[in-house]
Amino acid sequence: MSKLSNESDYRLEMDSIGSRKIPVDSYYGINSVRAQENFKISRSRVHPELLKAIIIIKQAAAITNFELGLLNESKQEAILAACQQIIESKLLEEIDLDAYQGGAGTSTNMMLNELIANYALEISGKQKGDYKFIHPNDDVNRGQSTNDVYPTALRMAVLNLLAPLTETLAELQQALQEKEKEFANIIKLGRTQLQDAVPITLGQEFSAYAEAINRDRWRLYKITDRLKNINLGGTAVGTGLNTSHNYIFKIAKHLRHLSGLSLSHAENMIDITQNMDIFVEVSGLLKASAVNLNKIASDLRLLASGPQGGLAEIKLPAVQAGSSIMPGKVNPVICEMINQLSIEIICSDQAITLAARDGQLELNAFGPLIAHKLLNMLEMMQQAMRIFIDKCITGIEANQDHCRNLVNHSLAFVTCLVPYLGYEKASQLAKQSLTEDKSLKELILADNILSEEELSQILKAEQMTTPGILKLNKNN
């Protein structure tokens, strides 16, 4: 039996559909209750970074409306105090609203309008739900529409999550570059299509990883300028209905101050209202980064495979026992986590692409899906890379002797013989070496093709890792 058994335990709220009884002490209103009932399909909630951005927009709107004489001082102060109280509490993490919702984000916007209004009423000494004093729509949402609030808030949230992500990418790049230096003199066998190729240094392999991450970092850094254009003040379709030019420019100024982001009023607010391609662009860059991360993680798994029956050229840090039945087994679990993250990012990118594609006319109704996928992509990638750095990259060790031994017992040197013997002769020697289980050096010396002194000059693994062809002191 419900604890709320008396009529006095409820307040009655109405909307265009009808009326509902709301628990008298609830900070939520009728729009919030309907949204919670209509969209309870997953365990995923609206991202708190998006909620925070919307609340900051409400603060900027309250200040702007007060300056324009559209909101009295007591209402402004109550709304600002309510917004600050919500931001400083842990409430944003606990707001019970499903991330998968229809209505282009209206449920999210209205839930926060009601939440702020009821907090403001409480601060003012009024009863929650007594909207004649502070109204969710007329006061908290004044001069706004979900259609300009939601895209603006999403851009803000993306910018706020991009900053730590790009910082972590820079840290990953640095960690890889440190390994590049540490492994600079370790000669190993390079492989193409998983077959023995030519010598390379382990440091050179890590240099390629670092450069790929550097590209990812700069691509994401360069997109921030395009994310700073906002349509706040455009209201329903971007035309600015029910606002003024003063409102549009003032609210952008206050939003810059409150958010700390260098946001600017978009010249074409209709474009920003209806088109979501900027988020497809961000998502695509995250996908590109995820592809690079997956390549690095997969390479590390291969290079560390074994330790007896695989390549075993490097050793990854052991972070947990690898098997419930095989004692002593240690798995590359951090790399496997990165592999799975990559799959998630690629799938989320596809969802964002389709959601942005399917927007119609003056509004994209699928902003909530885009927001949920994109903000979680940003957060997951940052957290995963932090773990990748701390629990994998920085602790990688090289099995130097084993690396050199694999080079010495391979056909890696045959390629450097081509300039002196020609492709056909070098190919014949390679085949003979495998068939007779003899080294290239043995075969060449036996046939007096080259002298031991000449071979000692040519067959140096170190010089095979840099450009150039050695000129021998003989007439060919």
Secondary structure, DSSP 8 states (H G I E B T S, - for coil): --S--SGGGEEEEE-SS-EEEEETT-S--HHHHHHHHHT---S-B--HHHHHHHHHHHHHHHHHHHHTTSS-HHHHHHHHHHHHHHHHSSHHHH---BSS-SSTTHHHHHHHHHHHHHHHHHHTT--TT-TTTS-IIIIITTT--HHHHHHHHHHHHHHHHHHHHHHHHHHHHHHHHHHHHHTTT-EEEEEETTEEEEEEEHHHHHHHHHHHHHHHHHHHHHTHHHHTEE-TT-TTTSS-TT--HHHHHHHHHHHHHHH-S--EE-S-HHHHHH--HHHHHHHHHHHHHHHHHHHHHHHHHHHT--SSSS--SEE----S---SSSTT----HHHHHHHHHHHHHHHHHHHHHHHHHT-BTTB-TTHHHHHHHHHHHHHHHHHHHHHHHHHTGGG-EE-HHHHHHHHHTSSTTHHHHHHHH-HHHHHHHHHHHHHHT--HHHHHHHTTSS-HHHHHHH--TGGGGSS-----SS--
